[in-house]
Amino acid sequence: MKSQAANFITISNMSFGGAAIMATLHEYYSYSVLFIFIAALLDRYDGKVARALGQVSDLGKQLDSMSDIISFGVAPALLMYEVVLVDDFGFVGMTMTVLYIICGAMRLARFNITEANGYFTGLPITAAGTILTLTYFASNTFHPAFYLFLFPILALLMISTISLKKV
């Protein structure tokens, strides 16, 4: 059991991401937000648990990235697309949403093939997805066009070469 503790946390993260997607599809947007935030909390600890138990592995790293694309790529993008973009921006909104997901996947792939050095290159998808999800609380305040800028800004930050110190 000890050897799989971190992977169990990662799979739990993925499960909450999947649940967030299903909640969005059924228009339970508040639940979707909650599930994404629970996934973020779990994502915060899977790596820490793996390191504490000496169970860091390539499998765990890959599983974590697959979990992250679901929980912080697809789930937040679909949530905000459904909440603010689908009615007013149709194809353009869909394009911005897909761009965000693609850049998130590229960011994760780049992370998986680089050596750890204490810095992130580009905005981590967890941060991007959390920021995007947080805007749900102000979605009635922001004009829907705001998201036509937010999606590509977050997308570009994820694939940028800015360095951010890991915390």
Secondary structure, 3 states (H helix, E strand, C coil): CHHHHHHHHHHHHHHHHHHHHHHHHCCCHHHHHHHHHHHHHHHHHHHHHHHHCCCCCHHHHHHHHHHHHHHHHHHHHHHHHHHHHHHHHHHHHHHHHHHHHHHHHHHHHHHHHCCCCCEEECCCHHHHHHHHHHHHHHCCCCCCCHHHHHHHHHHHHHHCCCEEECC
